[in-house]
Amino acid sequence: MSIPVLAVLVPISQLDTVPWGARSVWFLALIALGTLLVGFGEELVMRGVLLTAVRERHGEFVTMLVTAVVFGVAHAPGSLIAGVPPAFVLFQVGALVGTGVAYYWVRRVTGRIWVGMLVHAFTDWVLYVASDAGTPTAALTVGTGDLGGSVFTAVVSVLLLLATLVSVISVIREDRRTRRDSKYGRPAP
């Protein structure tokens, strides 16, 4: 449960960076609607259709890896078209692969895709309302002052990173146990 909780705490920790006085209710509502649609669409494809298809033929490690990598790589074309330097795009893809692992765990732990959709939408919403950018790519590349600069945000982000790294090891071990148990005819837990 730590990964879903930390995945929600990261954007919560960044709410103090939003210039609330400069944001109208209509702006906040429009961004909320947009991020809900994006969260719904991306999670439906990545942790809905793709996850189910990969899981039918492979173990959990491959399922987690494929859905996370596809999630990260899917964001690269928009950044490249927008003229973002390739080195930053590679960093962005790597960071989004980590985010994809976290969203995989939100889906796996809760068993509900809609929870991941809401977490994804909320994370994007905070990113966009805290920045002065008009596009997703610009929101990632423009300076937003203190965005992510608090000690609490740093601690939560590091804990989320560590938890996702530990989760990768856990899934690899789970797959090994499952293969070993099926080889010797033991029932799956």
C-alpha positions in Angstrom: 0.0 0.0 0.0 3.0 2.4 0.4 3.3 3.1 -3.3 -0.3 4.2 -3.9 -0.1 6.4 -0.7 3.2 7.9 -1.7 1.9 8.5 -5.3 -0.9 10.6 -3.9 1.4 12.4 -1.3 3.8 13.7 -4.0 1.3 16.0 -5.7 -0.3 16.9 -2.4 3.1 18.0 -1.2 3.3 20.3 -4.2 0.0 22.1 -3.7 1.7 24.9 -1.8 3.5 25.8 -5.0 0.3 26.6 -6.9 -0.3 30.4 -7.2 -3.9 30.1 -6.2 -4.6 33.8 -6.4 -3.6 33.8 -10.1 -5.9 30.9 -11.0 -9.6 31.4 -11.7 -12.1 28.8 -10.7 -12.8 28.2 -14.4 -9.2 27.6 -15.2 -8.9 25.1 -12.3 -12.1 23.4 -13.5 -11.0 23.3 -17.1 -7.6 21.8 -16.2 -9.4 19.3 -13.9 -11.6 18.2 -16.8 -8.7 17.9 -19.1 -6.5 15.9 -16.7 -9.4 13.6 -15.8 -9.8 12.8 -19.5 -6.0 12.2 -19.9 -5.8 10.2 -16.8 -8.8 8.1 -17.9 -7.5 7.6 -21.4 -3.9 6.8 -20.6 -4.7 4.5 -17.7 -7.4 2.7 -19.7 -4.8 2.0 -22.4 -1.7 1.3 -20.2 -3.1 -0.3 -17.1 -6.3 -1.6 -18.7 -5.9 -3.0 -22.2 -2.1 -3.3 -22.3 -1.7 -4.7 -18.8 -4.4 -7.3 -19.3 -3.0 -8.4 -22.7 0.6 -8.7 -21.4 -0.4 -10.4 -18.2 -2.3 -13.2 -20.2 1.1 -14.3 -21.7 3.7 -13.2 -19.2 4.5 -12.9 -15.5 4.1 -9.8 -13.4 7.6 -8.5 -13.9 7.2 -8.4 -17.7 3.7 -6.9 -17.3 5.0 -4.1 -15.0 8.0 -3.5 -17.2 6.1 -3.3 -20.5 3.3 -1.1 -19.2 5.8 1.3 -17.6 8.2 1.5 -20.6 5.4 2.0 -23.1 3.9 4.7 -20.7 7.3 6.5 -20.6 8.1 6.2 -24.3 4.5 7.3 -25.4 5.3 10.7 -23.9 8.5 11.2 -26.0 7.0 12.1 -29.4 5.2 15.2 -28.1 8.3 16.4 -26.4 10.5 15.9 -29.4 7.9 17.6 -31.7 7.8 20.5 -29.2 11.6 20.9 -29.6 12.6 19.6 -26.2 16.3 18.7 -26.2 16.8 14.9 -26.6 18.8 14.6 -23.4 15.8 16.1 -21.4 13.4 13.7 -23.4 15.5 10.7 -22.2 15.4 12.0 -18.6 11.6 12.5 -19.0 11.1 9.0 -20.4 13.1 7.5 -17.5 11.1 9.5 -14.9 7.9 8.5 -16.6 8.9 4.8 -16.6 9.3 5.2 -12.8 5.9 6.8 -12.7 4.5 4.0 -14.8 5.8 1.5 -12.2 4.0 3.5 -9.5 0.8 3.5 -11.4 1.1 -0.2 -12.1 1.2 -0.7 -8.3 -1.8 1.6 -7.8 -3.7 -0.7 -10.1 -2.3 -3.9 -8.6 -2.8 -3.0 -5.0 -6.3 -1.5 -5.3 -7.5 -3.9 -8.0 -9.3 -0.9 -9.5 -8.3 1.0 -12.6 -10.4 4.0 -11.7 -8.1 4.7 -8.7 -5.1 4.9 -11.0 -7.1 7.2 -13.3 -7.8 9.6 -10.4 -4.2 9.5 -9.1 -2.9 10.1 -12.6 -5.3 13.0 -13.2 -4.6 14.6 -9.8 -0.8 14.4 -10.4 -1.2 16.0 -13.8 -3.6 18.6 -12.4 -1.1 19.8 -9.8 1.6 19.9 -12.4 -0.4 22.1 -14.8 -2.0 24.5 -12.3 1.4 25.1 -10.6 3.0 26.0 -13.9 2.3 28.9 -16.2 2.7 26.6 -19.2 -0.1 26.0 -21.8 0.9 22.5 -22.8 2.0 19.3 -21.0 5.5 19.4 -22.4 5.9 23.1 -21.5 4.7 22.3 -18.0 7.6 19.9 -17.5 10.2 22.2 -18.9 9.3 25.7 -17.5 10.6 26.8 -14.2 7.8 27.0 -11.6 9.6 28.4 -8.7 9.4 26.1 -5.8 7.7 23.2 -7.6 9.0 20.2 -5.9 11.4 22.2 -3.8 10.1 21.5 -0.3 11.8 19.1 2.0 8.6 17.2 2.4 8.2 16.8 -1.4 11.9 15.6 -1.6 11.4 13.1 1.2 8.2 11.7 -0.3 9.7 11.5 -3.8 12.7 9.6 -2.5 10.5 7.2 -0.5 8.4 6.7 -3.7 11.5 6.0 -5.7 12.9 3.5 -3.1 9.5 1.8 -2.8 9.3 1.4 -6.6 12.8 0.0 -6.8 12.0 -2.5 -4.0 8.8 -3.4 -5.8 10.7 -4.4 -8.9 12.8 -6.8 -6.9 9.7 -8.1 -5.2 7.9 -8.8 -8.5 11.0 -10.6 -9.9 11.1 -12.8 -6.8 7.3 -13.4 -7.1 7.7 -14.5 -10.7 10.5 -16.9 -9.8 8.4 -18.4 -7.0 5.5 -18.8 -9.3 7.6 -20.5 -12.0 9.2 -22.8 -9.4 5.9 -23.7 -7.8 4.3 -24.5 -11.2 7.3 -26.6 -12.2 6.9 -28.8 -9.1 3.1 -28.8 -9.2 2.6 -26.7 -6.1 -0.6 -24.6 -6.0 -0.2 -20.9 -6.5 -0.7 -18.8 -3.3 
